[in-house]
Amino acid sequence: MGPGFSIRETKKEDHLQVKGFIELVDNDFYPPLSKRGGGIPERIEKCLDTPDANFLVARLMGRDRTYLPEDFIAMVGYTRNWKSDDSAYINFLATHPEHRNGGVSKALCMRLEEVLVEQDVKSIYLCTWSGNPAAIKFYEKLGYYSYTVVLNDRGIGIDTIYYKKKI
Ligand SMILES: CC(C)(COP(=O)(O)OP(=O)(O)OC[C@H]1O[C@@H](n2cnc3c(N)ncnc32)[C@H](O)[C@@H]1OP(=O)(O)O)[C@@H](O)C(=O)NCCC(=O)NCCS
């Protein structure tokens, strides 16, 4: 069992830590987030503490907090009013490499569902890619189902898989 953690929404003042965390996991994404249109700066500008979007972040609690230079251990980004005013989109999800398989992202996604249900959101959308078995297993275990696959969308043999969950 890993150290305990707490979950909260991010604020504008978290900009540096949010940036540091995305940079830390950038190469776990395909293509890396820094290589996509607008890169990491635009992603943060569009998602950090805006009227329609924000991140939920998991932070280490208690005496273990000091062992990471930055204390974010996982982060999920969401955008409301996605396909309609009762749907949202997960635009980012990652757990710090040293804290994977400890249930942190599952806890973040469950909390996100609670937050969105309170705001009358009925469906969550997201996408991942076919070379990411960890994310595929993760999302399917959480009850997401795939509704569209765009073949070779990210390169030869790398498909984009679109997922949805009703909450
Ligand atoms: C995908 C990712 C976010 C999962 O985060 P995590 O904190 O390690 O996941 P959790 O520990 O909360 O796992 C929740 C469930 O998913 C399963 N799971 C997680 N990683 C898995 C893996 N590599 N292989 C198989 N199953 C996995 C767990 O077994 C667990 O199942 P359980 O509820 O039955 O115990 C993490 O691997 C990651 O950050 N990957 C790199 C970034 C990325 O790919 N993000 C998604 C892009 S769309």
The ligand as an SDF file (V2000), in Angstrom:
LIG
                    3D

 48 50  0  0  0  0  0  0  0  0999 V2000
   -3.2490    4.6470  -17.0680 C   0  0  0  0  0  0  0  0  0  0  0  0
   -2.7840    5.2110  -15.7140 C   0  0  0  0  0  0  0  0  0  0  0  0
   -3.3330    6.6220  -15.5620 C   0  0  0  0  0  0  0  0  0  0  0  0
   -3.3520    4.3190  -14.5950 C   0  0  0  0  0  0  0  0  0  0  0  0
   -3.0620    4.9600  -13.3600 O   0  0  0  0  0  0  0  0  0  0  0  0
   -2.8440    4.1390  -11.9990 P   0  0  0  0  0  0  0  0  0  0  0  0
   -2.9130    5.1040  -10.8710 O   0  0  0  0  0  0  0  0  0  0  0  0
   -1.6330    3.3090  -12.1060 O   0  0  0  0  0  0  0  0  0  0  0  0
   -4.1390    3.1740  -12.0160 O   0  0  0  0  0  0  0  0  0  0  0  0
   -4.8570    2.5440  -10.7220 P   0  0  0  0  0  0  0  0  0  0  0  0
   -3.8110    2.0010   -9.8170 O   0  0  0  0  0  0  0  0  0  0  0  0
   -5.8420    3.5050  -10.1780 O   0  0  0  0  0  0  0  0  0  0  0  0
   -5.5940    1.3010  -11.4270 O   0  0  0  0  0  0  0  0  0  0  0  0
   -7.0200    1.1520  -11.5050 C   0  0  0  0  0  0  0  0  0  0  0  0
   -7.3160   -0.1520  -12.1940 C   0  0  0  0  0  0  0  0  0  0  0  0
   -6.6950   -0.2020  -13.5070 O   0  0  0  0  0  0  0  0  0  0  0  0
   -5.8440   -1.3170  -13.6100 C   0  0  0  0  0  0  0  0  0  0  0  0
   -4.5740   -0.9840  -14.2400 N   0  0  0  0  0  0  0  0  0  0  0  0
   -3.8300    0.1180  -14.0470 C   0  0  0  0  0  0  0  0  0  0  0  0
   -2.6710    0.0240  -14.7370 N   0  0  0  0  0  0  0  0  0  0  0  0
   -2.7050   -1.1750  -15.3660 C   0  0  0  0  0  0  0  0  0  0  0  0
   -1.8000   -1.8650  -16.2000 C   0  0  0  0  0  0  0  0  0  0  0  0
   -0.5950   -1.3480  -16.5220 N   0  0  0  0  0  0  0  0  0  0  0  0
   -2.1520   -3.0860  -16.6750 N   0  0  0  0  0  0  0  0  0  0  0  0
   -3.3330   -3.6340  -16.3480 C   0  0  0  0  0  0  0  0  0  0  0  0
   -4.2440   -3.0450  -15.5470 N   0  0  0  0  0  0  0  0  0  0  0  0
   -3.9280   -1.8230  -15.0600 C   0  0  0  0  0  0  0  0  0  0  0  0
   -5.5010   -1.6990  -12.1820 C   0  0  0  0  0  0  0  0  0  0  0  0
   -5.2160   -3.0870  -12.0960 O   0  0  0  0  0  0  0  0  0  0  0  0
   -6.7320   -1.3340  -11.4060 C   0  0  0  0  0  0  0  0  0  0  0  0
   -7.6850   -2.3740  -11.4160 O   0  0  0  0  0  0  0  0  0  0  0  0
   -8.5300   -2.7630  -10.0900 P   0  0  0  0  0  0  0  0  0  0  0  0
   -9.4370   -1.5780   -9.8310 O   0  0  0  0  0  0  0  0  0  0  0  0
   -9.2440   -3.9850  -10.5050 O   0  0  0  0  0  0  0  0  0  0  0  0
   -7.5210   -2.9570   -9.0200 O   0  0  0  0  0  0  0  0  0  0  0  0
   -1.2290    5.1940  -15.6070 C   0  0  0  0  0  0  0  0  0  0  0  0
   -0.7440    3.9430  -16.0510 O   0  0  0  0  0  0  0  0  0  0  0  0
   -0.5300    6.3080  -16.3720 C   0  0  0  0  0  0  0  0  0  0  0  0
   -0.3210    7.4070  -15.8580 O   0  0  0  0  0  0  0  0  0  0  0  0
   -0.1040    6.0280  -17.6440 N   0  0  0  0  0  0  0  0  0  0  0  0
    0.6210    7.0070  -18.4500 C   0  0  0  0  0  0  0  0  0  0  0  0
   -0.2710    8.1400  -18.9360 C   0  0  0  0  0  0  0  0  0  0  0  0
   -1.4630    7.6010  -19.7180 C   0  0  0  0  0  0  0  0  0  0  0  0
   -1.3750    6.6630  -20.5010 O   0  0  0  0  0  0  0  0  0  0  0  0
   -2.6290    8.2500  -19.4940 N   0  0  0  0  0  0  0  0  0  0  0  0
   -3.8710    7.9200  -20.1890 C   0  0  0  0  0  0  0  0  0  0  0  0
   -3.8230    8.5210  -21.5260 C   0  0  0  0  0  0  0  0  0  0  0  0
   -5.3850    8.3950  -22.3600 S   0  0  0  0  0  0  0  0  0  0  0  0
  1  2  1  0
  2  3  1  0
  2  4  1  0
  2 36  1  0
  4  5  1  0
  5  6  1  0
  6  7  2  0
  6  8  1  0
  6  9  1  0
  9 10  1  0
 10 11  2  0
 10 12  1  0
 10 13  1  0
 13 14  1  0
 14 15  1  0
 15 16  1  0
 15 30  1  0
 16 17  1  0
 17 18  1  0
 17 28  1  0
 18 19  1  0
 18 27  1  0
 19 20  2  0
 20 21  1  0
 21 22  1  0
 21 27  2  0
 22 23  1  0
 22 24  2  0
 24 25  1  0
 25 26  2  0
 26 27  1  0
 28 29  1  0
 28 30  1  0
 30 31  1  0
 31 32  1  0
 32 33  2  0
 32 34  1  0
 32 35  1  0
 36 37  1  0
 36 38  1  0
 38 39  2  0
 38 40  1  0
 40 41  1  0
 41 42  1  0
 42 43  1  0
 43 44  2  0
 43 45  1  0
 45 46  1  0
 46 47  1  0
 47 48  1  0
M  END
$$$$
